[in-house]
Amino acid sequence: MSFDENRGGGFQRQMYKGDWQCAKCGTPITELPFEPDPSRLDKLLCRQCHQERVRSFRR
Ligand SMILES: [Zn+2]
C-alpha cells in the first residue's frame, strides 16, 4: 500500500471507502479522495463543507 503503485499508469484517482460522518453537518461520508488520519476521524468534513472552508480561507 503505497503511492508508488500509482506511478507509471497515468494519473489515477484512488478513493478510500469507509463509513464516516461529516463533523459539521453530519452527512454520511462513504468515500474520500485521501486516506483519512485515524486520529482525526471526528474532524472529517464532507465535500460540501470542505469546499466552504476552503472558500472562507481564500475570502
Ligand atoms: Zn458537511
N, CA, C, O and the ligand as a Tripos MOL2 file, in Angstrom:
@<TRIPOS>MOLECULE
protein
  237   235    60     0     0
PROTEIN
NO_CHARGES

@<TRIPOS>ATOM
      1 N           0.8300   -1.1980    0.0000 N.3       1 MET1
      2 CA          0.0000    0.0000    0.0000 C.3       1 MET1
      3 C           0.8640    1.2470    0.0000 C.2       1 MET1
      4 O           1.2070    1.7580    1.0670 O.2       1 MET1
      5 N           1.2170    1.7390   -1.1530 N.am      2 SER2
      6 CA          1.9680    2.9740   -1.2010 C.3       2 SER2
      7 C           1.6040    3.7270   -2.4590 C.2       2 SER2
      8 O           1.0260    3.1670   -3.3900 O.2       2 SER2
      9 N           1.9450    4.9900   -2.4790 N.am      3 PHE3
     10 CA          1.6350    5.7980   -3.6400 C.3       3 PHE3
     11 C           2.4730    5.3810   -4.8370 C.2       3 PHE3
     12 O           2.1340    5.7000   -5.9770 O.2       3 PHE3
     13 N           3.5590    4.6740   -4.5870 N.am      4 ASP4
     14 CA          4.4080    4.2430   -5.6850 C.3       4 ASP4
     15 C           3.6540    3.3630   -6.6670 C.2       4 ASP4
     16 O           3.9780    3.3110   -7.8530 O.2       4 ASP4
     17 N           2.6490    2.6770   -6.1580 N.am      5 GLU5
     18 CA          1.9080    1.7690   -7.0330 C.3       5 GLU5
     19 C           1.1470    2.5220   -8.1100 C.2       5 GLU5
     20 O           0.7720    1.9510   -9.1340 O.2       5 GLU5
     21 N           0.9250    3.7940   -7.8750 N.am      6 ASN6
     22 CA          0.1710    4.5820   -8.8410 C.3       6 ASN6
     23 C           1.0600    5.1900   -9.9280 C.2       6 ASN6
     24 O           0.5670    5.8190  -10.8640 O.2       6 ASN6
     25 N           2.3300    5.0030   -9.7980 N.am      7 ARG7
     26 CA          3.2390    5.6060  -10.7580 C.3       7 ARG7
     27 C           3.2290    4.8720  -12.0890 C.2       7 ARG7
     28 O           3.0470    3.6560  -12.1390 O.2       7 ARG7
     29 N           3.4210    5.6050  -13.1400 N.am      8 GLY8
     30 CA          3.6160    4.9840  -14.4380 C.3       8 GLY8
     31 C           2.3480    4.6740  -15.1890 C.2       8 GLY8
     32 O           2.4060    4.3690  -16.3800 O.2       8 GLY8
     33 N           1.2300    4.7390  -14.5520 N.am      9 GLY9
     34 CA         -0.0040    4.4010  -15.2470 C.3       9 GLY9
     35 C          -0.8750    5.6110  -15.5040 C.2       9 GLY9
     36 O          -2.0880    5.4940  -15.6840 O.2       9 GLY9
     37 N          -0.2500    6.7700  -15.5190 N.am     10 GLY10
     38 CA         -1.0490    7.9780  -15.6500 C.3      10 GLY10
     39 C          -1.7000    8.2960  -14.3200 C.2      10 GLY10
     40 O          -1.5780    7.5440  -13.3530 O.2      10 GLY10
     41 N          -2.3870    9.4130  -14.2880 N.am     11 PHE11
     42 CA         -2.9910    9.8130  -13.0190 C.3      11 PHE11
     43 C          -4.2060    8.9570  -12.7330 C.2      11 PHE11
     44 O          -5.1090    8.8150  -13.5570 O.2      11 PHE11
     45 N          -4.1970    8.3960  -11.5470 N.am     12 GLN12
     46 CA         -5.3420    7.5730  -11.1600 C.3      12 GLN12
     47 C          -5.8410    8.0430   -9.8060 C.2      12 GLN12
     48 O          -5.0930    8.0920   -8.8290 O.2      12 GLN12
     49 N          -7.0880    8.3770   -9.7700 N.am     13 ARG13
     50 CA         -7.6430    8.8530   -8.5110 C.3      13 ARG13
     51 C          -8.1240    7.6800   -7.6730 C.2      13 ARG13
     52 O          -9.0200    6.9290   -8.0600 O.2      13 ARG13
     53 N          -7.5150    7.5560   -6.5480 N.am     14 GLN14
     54 CA         -7.9130    6.4590   -5.6790 C.3      14 GLN14
     55 C          -8.8640    6.9710   -4.6100 C.2      14 GLN14
     56 O          -8.6010    7.9740   -3.9460 O.2      14 GLN14
     57 N          -9.9630    6.2680   -4.4600 N.am     15 MET15
     58 CA        -10.9320    6.6550   -3.4450 C.3      15 MET15
     59 C         -10.8830    5.6570   -2.2940 C.2      15 MET15
     60 O         -10.8500    4.4440   -2.5000 O.2      15 MET15
     61 N         -10.8790    6.1820   -1.1130 N.am     16 TYR16
     62 CA        -10.9090    5.3300    0.0700 C.3      16 TYR16
     63 C         -12.3460    5.2200    0.5510 C.2      16 TYR16
     64 O         -13.0230    6.2190    0.7930 O.2      16 TYR16
     65 N         -12.7890    3.9810    0.6810 N.am     17 LYS17
     66 CA        -14.1710    3.7720    1.1140 C.3      17 LYS17
     67 C         -14.2250    3.4950    2.6020 C.2      17 LYS17
     68 O         -13.3460    2.8510    3.1730 O.2      17 LYS17
     69 N         -15.2690    3.9950    3.2010 N.am     18 GLY18
     70 CA        -15.4110    3.7790    4.6300 C.3      18 GLY18
     71 C         -16.7750    4.2440    5.1050 C.2      18 GLY18
     72 O         -17.6840    4.4930    4.3130 O.2      18 GLY18
     73 N         -16.8860    4.3490    6.3710 N.am     19 ASP19
     74 CA        -18.1500    4.7370    6.9770 C.3      19 ASP19
     75 C         -17.8670    5.8490    7.9900 C.2      19 ASP19
     76 O         -17.6170    5.6020    9.1690 O.2      19 ASP19
     77 N         -17.9170    7.0750    7.4830 N.am     20 TRP20
     78 CA        -17.5970    8.2200    8.3410 C.3      20 TRP20
     79 C         -18.7650    9.1910    8.3510 C.2      20 TRP20
     80 O         -19.8050    8.9600    7.7350 O.2      20 TRP20
     81 N         -18.5580   10.2700    9.0650 N.am     21 GLN21
     82 CA        -19.6060   11.2690    9.1530 C.3      21 GLN21
     83 C         -18.9640   12.6520    9.1590 C.2      21 GLN21
     84 O         -17.8960   12.8530    9.7370 O.2      21 GLN21
     85 N         -19.6280   13.5930    8.5110 N.am     22 CYS22
     86 CA        -19.1170   14.9640    8.4910 C.3      22 CYS22
     87 C         -19.2130   15.5610    9.8920 C.2      22 CYS22
     88 O         -20.2430   15.4630   10.5590 O.2      22 CYS22
     89 N         -18.1140   16.1810   10.3200 N.am     23 ALA23
     90 CA        -18.0870   16.7440   11.6710 C.3      23 ALA23
     91 C         -18.9450   17.9990   11.7720 C.2      23 ALA23
     92 O         -19.2720   18.4490   12.8700 O.2      23 ALA23
     93 N         -19.3040   18.5560   10.6300 N.am     24 LYS24
     94 CA        -20.0090   19.8300   10.6440 C.3      24 LYS24
     95 C         -21.5140   19.6500   10.4520 C.2      24 LYS24
     96 O         -22.3050   20.1470   11.2530 O.2      24 LYS24
     97 N         -21.9080   18.9440    9.3970 N.am     25 CYS25
     98 CA        -23.3360   18.8410    9.0860 C.3      25 CYS25
     99 C         -23.8690   17.4310    9.3140 C.2      25 CYS25
    100 O         -25.0770   17.2100    9.2290 O.2      25 CYS25
    101 N         -22.9960   16.4830    9.5980 N.am     26 GLY26
    102 CA        -23.4650   15.1370    9.9180 C.3      26 GLY26
    103 C         -23.7630   14.2710    8.7190 C.2      26 GLY26
    104 O         -24.2540   13.1520    8.8630 O.2      26 GLY26
    105 N         -23.4720   14.7770    7.5360 N.am     27 THR27
    106 CA        -23.7000   13.9910    6.3360 C.3      27 THR27
    107 C         -22.8130   12.7540    6.3190 C.2      27 THR27
    108 O         -21.6180   12.8500    6.5950 O.2      27 THR27
    109 N         -23.3730   11.6080    6.0020 N.am     28 PRO28
    110 CA        -22.5400   10.3970    5.9120 C.3      28 PRO28
    111 C         -21.5020   10.5270    4.8070 C.2      28 PRO28
    112 O         -21.7970   11.0060    3.7120 O.2      28 PRO28
    113 N         -20.3100   10.1030    5.1050 N.am     29 ILE29
    114 CA        -19.2230   10.1220    4.1250 C.3      29 ILE29
    115 C         -18.8200    8.6800    3.8520 C.2      29 ILE29
    116 O         -18.4220    7.9570    4.7650 O.2      29 ILE29
    117 N         -18.9230    8.2730    2.6210 N.am     30 THR30
    118 CA        -18.5820    6.8880    2.2790 C.3      30 THR30
    119 C         -17.3340    6.7980    1.4180 C.2      30 THR30
    120 O         -16.7650    5.7200    1.2450 O.2      30 THR30
    121 N         -16.9120    7.9360    0.8790 N.am     31 GLU31
    122 CA        -15.7340    7.9290    0.0160 C.3      31 GLU31
    123 C         -14.8960    9.1580    0.2810 C.2      31 GLU31
    124 O         -15.4170   10.2560    0.4790 O.2      31 GLU31
    125 N         -13.6020    8.9610    0.2820 N.am     32 LEU32
    126 CA        -12.6910   10.0950    0.4330 C.3      32 LEU32
    127 C         -11.5720    9.9720   -0.5900 C.2      32 LEU32
    128 O         -11.1090    8.8670   -0.8740 O.2      32 LEU32
    129 N         -11.1370   11.0920   -1.1430 N.am     33 PRO33
    130 CA        -10.0440   11.0690   -2.1170 C.3      33 PRO33
    131 C          -8.6880   10.9300   -1.4600 C.2      33 PRO33
    132 O          -7.6610   10.9480   -2.1400 O.2      33 PRO33
    133 N          -8.6730   10.7910   -0.1440 N.am     34 PHE34
    134 CA         -7.4070   10.6190    0.5590 C.3      34 PHE34
    135 C          -7.6220    9.6530    1.7080 C.2      34 PHE34
    136 O          -8.7570    9.3740    2.0940 O.2      34 PHE34
    137 N          -6.5490    9.1530    2.2410 N.am     35 GLU35
    138 CA         -6.6770    8.2400    3.3610 C.3      35 GLU35
    139 C          -6.8050    9.0580    4.6360 C.2      35 GLU35
    140 O          -5.8900    9.7960    5.0020 O.2      35 GLU35
    141 N          -7.9320    8.9270    5.3060 N.am     36 PRO36
    142 CA         -8.1500    9.7590    6.4910 C.3      36 PRO36
    143 C          -7.2260    9.3760    7.6370 C.2      36 PRO36
    144 O          -6.9070    8.2070    7.8530 O.2      36 PRO36
    145 N          -6.8130   10.3990    8.3570 N.am     37 ASP37
    146 CA         -5.9820   10.1790    9.5270 C.3      37 ASP37
    147 C          -6.8470    9.6290   10.6560 C.2      37 ASP37
    148 O          -7.8020   10.2840   11.0730 O.2      37 ASP37
    149 N          -6.5280    8.4440   11.1540 N.am     38 PRO38
    150 CA         -7.3740    7.8130   12.1950 C.3      38 PRO38
    151 C          -7.5790    8.7040   13.4120 C.2      38 PRO38
    152 O          -8.6060    8.6110   14.0840 O.2      38 PRO38
    153 N          -6.6070    9.5680   13.6980 N.am     39 SER39
    154 CA         -6.7270   10.4160   14.8800 C.3      39 SER39
    155 C          -7.6080   11.6360   14.6120 C.2      39 SER39
    156 O          -7.9240   12.3980   15.5260 O.2      39 SER39
    157 N          -8.0030   11.8120   13.3450 N.am     40 ARG40
    158 CA         -8.8260   12.9800   13.0100 C.3      40 ARG40
    159 C         -10.1570   12.5740   12.3840 C.2      40 ARG40
    160 O         -10.8020   13.3710   11.7020 O.2      40 ARG40
    161 N         -10.5540   11.3540   12.6160 N.am     41 LEU41
    162 CA        -11.8000   10.8820   12.0080 C.3      41 LEU41
    163 C         -13.0040   11.6870   12.4820 C.2      41 LEU41
    164 O         -14.0100   11.7800   11.7780 O.2      41 LEU41
    165 N         -12.9020   12.2680   13.6770 N.am     42 ASP42
    166 CA        -14.0370   13.0400   14.1920 C.3      42 ASP42
    167 C         -14.0150   14.4680   13.6690 C.2      42 ASP42
    168 O         -14.8550   15.2870   14.0420 O.2      42 ASP42
    169 N         -13.0480   14.7660   12.8010 N.am     43 LYS43
    170 CA        -12.9810   16.1180   12.2390 C.3      43 LYS43
    171 C         -13.1260   16.1030   10.7320 C.2      43 LYS43
    172 O         -12.8290   17.0890   10.0570 O.2      43 LYS43
    173 N         -13.5890   14.9710   10.2070 N.am     44 LEU44
    174 CA        -13.7570   14.8800    8.7610 C.3      44 LEU44
    175 C         -14.8780   15.7980    8.2970 C.2      44 LEU44
    176 O         -15.8720   16.0010    8.9960 O.2      44 LEU44
    177 N         -14.6930   16.3460    7.1010 N.am     45 LEU45
    178 CA        -15.7260   17.1890    6.5120 C.3      45 LEU45
    179 C         -16.1810   16.5720    5.2010 C.2      45 LEU45
    180 O         -15.3830   16.0230    4.4410 O.2      45 LEU45
    181 N         -17.4850   16.6750    4.9500 N.am     46 CYS46
    182 CA        -17.9860   16.2280    3.6550 C.3      46 CYS46
    183 C         -17.4830   17.1950    2.5820 C.2      46 CYS46
    184 O         -16.9290   18.2520    2.8860 O.2      46 CYS46
    185 N         -17.6870   16.8160    1.3440 N.am     47 ARG47
    186 CA        -17.1470   17.6110    0.2500 C.3      47 ARG47
    187 C         -17.6750   19.0480    0.2840 C.2      47 ARG47
    188 O         -16.9450   20.0040    0.0210 O.2      47 ARG47
    189 N         -18.9360   19.1690    0.6070 N.am     48 GLN48
    190 CA        -19.5480   20.4960    0.5940 C.3      48 GLN48
    191 C         -18.9540   21.3820    1.6920 C.2      48 GLN48
    192 O         -18.5860   22.5270    1.4320 O.2      48 GLN48
    193 N         -18.8620   20.8630    2.9010 N.am     49 CYS49
    194 CA        -18.3090   21.6510    3.9990 C.3      49 CYS49
    195 C         -16.8340   21.9480    3.7490 C.2      49 CYS49
    196 O         -16.3380   23.0200    4.0960 O.2      49 CYS49
    197 N         -16.1500   21.0020    3.1520 N.am     50 HIS50
    198 CA        -14.7420   21.2200    2.8630 C.3      50 HIS50
    199 C         -14.5760   22.3700    1.8830 C.2      50 HIS50
    200 O         -13.6890   23.2070    2.0460 O.2      50 HIS50
    201 N         -15.4260   22.4110    0.8700 N.am     51 GLN51
    202 CA        -15.3340   23.4900   -0.1110 C.3      51 GLN51
    203 C         -15.6620   24.8240    0.5260 C.2      51 GLN51
    204 O         -15.0330   25.8360    0.2150 O.2      51 GLN51
    205 N         -16.6330   24.8320    1.4080 N.am     52 GLU52
    206 CA        -16.9710   26.0830    2.0860 C.3      52 GLU52
    207 C         -15.7960   26.5750    2.9070 C.2      52 GLU52
    208 O         -15.5190   27.7730    2.9630 O.2      52 GLU52
    209 N         -15.1140   25.6450    3.5400 N.am     53 ARG53
    210 CA        -13.9910   26.0390    4.3790 C.3      53 ARG53
    211 C         -12.8530   26.5900    3.5180 C.2      53 ARG53
    212 O         -12.2340   27.5970    3.8610 O.2      53 ARG53
    213 N         -12.5910   25.9270    2.4130 N.am     54 VAL54
    214 CA        -11.5500   26.4050    1.5080 C.3      54 VAL54
    215 C         -11.8900   27.8070    1.0230 C.2      54 VAL54
    216 O         -11.0240   28.6770    0.9390 O.2      54 VAL54
    217 N         -13.1680   28.0110    0.7050 N.am     55 ARG55
    218 CA        -13.5890   29.3000    0.2000 C.3      55 ARG55
    219 C         -13.3930   30.3860    1.2660 C.2      55 ARG55
    220 O         -12.9880   31.5070    0.9570 O.2      55 ARG55
    221 N         -13.6860   30.0370    2.5190 N.am     56 SER56
    222 CA        -13.5830   31.0400    3.5720 C.3      56 SER56
    223 C         -12.1210   31.3820    3.8420 C.2      56 SER56
    224 O         -11.7970   32.4790    4.2970 O.2      56 SER56
    225 N         -11.2460   30.4220    3.5520 N.am     57 PHE57
    226 CA         -9.8230   30.7140    3.7330 C.3      57 PHE57
    227 C          -9.3600   31.7450    2.7150 C.2      57 PHE57
    228 O          -8.5750   32.6400    3.0290 O.2      57 PHE57
    229 N          -9.8600   31.6020    1.4850 N.am     58 ARG58
    230 CA         -9.3790   32.4680    0.4110 C.3      58 ARG58
    231 C         -10.0640   33.8330    0.4480 C.2      58 ARG58
    232 O          -9.4900   34.8460    0.0480 O.2      58 ARG58
    233 N         -11.2800   33.8340    0.9300 N.am     59 ARG59
    234 CA        -12.0820   35.0500    1.0060 C.3      59 ARG59
    235 C         -12.2250   35.7010   -0.3470 C.2      59 ARG59
    236 O         -12.8740   36.7410   -0.4670 O.2      59 ARG59
    237 ZN        -20.7030   18.5460    5.8920 Zn       60 ZN60
@<TRIPOS>BOND
     1     1     2 1
     2     2     3 1
     3     3     4 2
     4     3     5 am
     5     5     6 1
     6     6     7 1
     7     7     8 2
     8     7     9 am
     9     9    10 1
    10    10    11 1
    11    11    12 2
    12    11    13 am
    13    13    14 1
    14    14    15 1
    15    15    16 2
    16    15    17 am
    17    17    18 1
    18    18    19 1
    19    19    20 2
    20    19    21 am
    21    21    22 1
    22    22    23 1
    23    23    24 2
    24    23    25 am
    25    25    26 1
    26    26    27 1
    27    27    28 2
    28    27    29 am
    29    29    30 1
    30    30    31 1
    31    31    32 2
    32    31    33 am
    33    33    34 1
    34    34    35 1
    35    35    36 2
    36    35    37 am
    37    37    38 1
    38    38    39 1
    39    39    40 2
    40    39    41 am
    41    41    42 1
    42    42    43 1
    43    43    44 2
    44    43    45 am
    45    45    46 1
    46    46    47 1
    47    47    48 2
    48    47    49 am
    49    49    50 1
    50    50    51 1
    51    51    52 2
    52    51    53 am
    53    53    54 1
    54    54    55 1
    55    55    56 2
    56    55    57 am
    57    57    58 1
    58    58    59 1
    59    59    60 2
    60    59    61 am
    61    61    62 1
    62    62    63 1
    63    63    64 2
    64    63    65 am
    65    65    66 1
    66    66    67 1
    67    67    68 2
    68    67    69 am
    69    69    70 1
    70    70    71 1
    71    71    72 2
    72    71    73 am
    73    73    74 1
    74    74    75 1
    75    75    76 2
    76    75    77 am
    77    77    78 1
    78    78    79 1
    79    79    80 2
    80    79    81 am
    81    81    82 1
    82    82    83 1
    83    83    84 2
    84    83    85 am
    85    85    86 1
    86    86    87 1
    87    87    88 2
    88    87    89 am
    89    89    90 1
    90    90    91 1
    91    91    92 2
    92    91    93 am
    93    93    94 1
    94    94    95 1
    95    95    96 2
    96    95    97 am
    97    97    98 1
    98    98    99 1
    99    99   100 2
   100    99   101 am
   101   101   102 1
   102   102   103 1
   103   103   104 2
   104   103   105 am
   105   105   106 1
   106   106   107 1
   107   107   108 2
   108   107   109 am
   109   109   110 1
   110   110   111 1
   111   111   112 2
   112   111   113 am
   113   113   114 1
   114   114   115 1
   115   115   116 2
   116   115   117 am
   117   117   118 1
   118   118   119 1
   119   119   120 2
   120   119   121 am
   121   121   122 1
   122   122   123 1
   123   123   124 2
   124   123   125 am
   125   125   126 1
   126   126   127 1
   127   127   128 2
   128   127   129 am
   129   129   130 1
   130   130   131 1
   131   131   132 2
   132   131   133 am
   133   133   134 1
   134   134   135 1
   135   135   136 2
   136   135   137 am
   137   137   138 1
   138   138   139 1
   139   139   140 2
   140   139   141 am
   141   141   142 1
   142   142   143 1
   143   143   144 2
   144   143   145 am
   145   145   146 1
   146   146   147 1
   147   147   148 2
   148   147   149 am
   149   149   150 1
   150   150   151 1
   151   151   152 2
   152   151   153 am
   153   153   154 1
   154   154   155 1
   155   155   156 2
   156   155   157 am
   157   157   158 1
   158   158   159 1
   159   159   160 2
   160   159   161 am
   161   161   162 1
   162   162   163 1
   163   163   164 2
   164   163   165 am
   165   165   166 1
   166   166   167 1
   167   167   168 2
   168   167   169 am
   169   169   170 1
   170   170   171 1
   171   171   172 2
   172   171   173 am
   173   173   174 1
   174   174   175 1
   175   175   176 2
   176   175   177 am
   177   177   178 1
   178   178   179 1
   179   179   180 2
   180   179   181 am
   181   181   182 1
   182   182   183 1
   183   183   184 2
   184   183   185 am
   185   185   186 1
   186   186   187 1
   187   187   188 2
   188   187   189 am
   189   189   190 1
   190   190   191 1
   191   191   192 2
   192   191   193 am
   193   193   194 1
   194   194   195 1
   195   195   196 2
   196   195   197 am
   197   197   198 1
   198   198   199 1
   199   199   200 2
   200   199   201 am
   201   201   202 1
   202   202   203 1
   203   203   204 2
   204   203   205 am
   205   205   206 1
   206   206   207 1
   207   207   208 2
   208   207   209 am
   209   209   210 1
   210   210   211 1
   211   211   212 2
   212   211   213 am
   213   213   214 1
   214   214   215 1
   215   215   216 2
   216   215   217 am
   217   217   218 1
   218   218   219 1
   219   219   220 2
   220   219   221 am
   221   221   222 1
   222   222   223 1
   223   223   224 2
   224   223   225 am
   225   225   226 1
   226   226   227 1
   227   227   228 2
   228   227   229 am
   229   229   230 1
   230   230   231 1
   231   231   232 2
   232   231   233 am
   233   233   234 1
   234   234   235 1
   235   235   236 2
@<TRIPOS>SUBSTRUCTURE
     1 MET1         2 RESIDUE 1 A MET
     2 SER2         6 RESIDUE 1 A SER
     3 PHE3        10 RESIDUE 1 A PHE
     4 ASP4        14 RESIDUE 1 A ASP
     5 GLU5        18 RESIDUE 1 A GLU
     6 ASN6        22 RESIDUE 1 A ASN
     7 ARG7        26 RESIDUE 1 A ARG
     8 GLY8        30 RESIDUE 1 A GLY
     9 GLY9        34 RESIDUE 1 A GLY
    10 GLY10       38 RESIDUE 1 A GLY
    11 PHE11       42 RESIDUE 1 A PHE
    12 GLN12       46 RESIDUE 1 A GLN
    13 ARG13       50 RESIDUE 1 A ARG
    14 GLN14       54 RESIDUE 1 A GLN
    15 MET15       58 RESIDUE 1 A MET
    16 TYR16       62 RESIDUE 1 A TYR
    17 LYS17       66 RESIDUE 1 A LYS
    18 GLY18       70 RESIDUE 1 A GLY
    19 ASP19       74 RESIDUE 1 A ASP
    20 TRP20       78 RESIDUE 1 A TRP
    21 GLN21       82 RESIDUE 1 A GLN
    22 CYS22       86 RESIDUE 1 A CYS
    23 ALA23       90 RESIDUE 1 A ALA
    24 LYS24       94 RESIDUE 1 A LYS
    25 CYS25       98 RESIDUE 1 A CYS
    26 GLY26      102 RESIDUE 1 A GLY
    27 THR27      106 RESIDUE 1 A THR
    28 PRO28      110 RESIDUE 1 A PRO
    29 ILE29      114 RESIDUE 1 A ILE
    30 THR30      118 RESIDUE 1 A THR
    31 GLU31      122 RESIDUE 1 A GLU
    32 LEU32      126 RESIDUE 1 A LEU
    33 PRO33      130 RESIDUE 1 A PRO
    34 PHE34      134 RESIDUE 1 A PHE
    35 GLU35      138 RESIDUE 1 A GLU
    36 PRO36      142 RESIDUE 1 A PRO
    37 ASP37      146 RESIDUE 1 A ASP
    38 PRO38      150 RESIDUE 1 A PRO
    39 SER39      154 RESIDUE 1 A SER
    40 ARG40      158 RESIDUE 1 A ARG
    41 LEU41      162 RESIDUE 1 A LEU
    42 ASP42      166 RESIDUE 1 A ASP
    43 LYS43      170 RESIDUE 1 A LYS
    44 LEU44      174 RESIDUE 1 A LEU
    45 LEU45      178 RESIDUE 1 A LEU
    46 CYS46      182 RESIDUE 1 A CYS
    47 ARG47      186 RESIDUE 1 A ARG
    48 GLN48      190 RESIDUE 1 A GLN
    49 CYS49      194 RESIDUE 1 A CYS
    50 HIS50      198 RESIDUE 1 A HIS
    51 GLN51      202 RESIDUE 1 A GLN
    52 GLU52      206 RESIDUE 1 A GLU
    53 ARG53      210 RESIDUE 1 A ARG
    54 VAL54      214 RESIDUE 1 A VAL
    55 ARG55      218 RESIDUE 1 A ARG
    56 SER56      222 RESIDUE 1 A SER
    57 PHE57      226 RESIDUE 1 A PHE
    58 ARG58      230 RESIDUE 1 A ARG
    59 ARG59      234 RESIDUE 1 A ARG
    60 ZN60       237 GROUP 0 **** ****
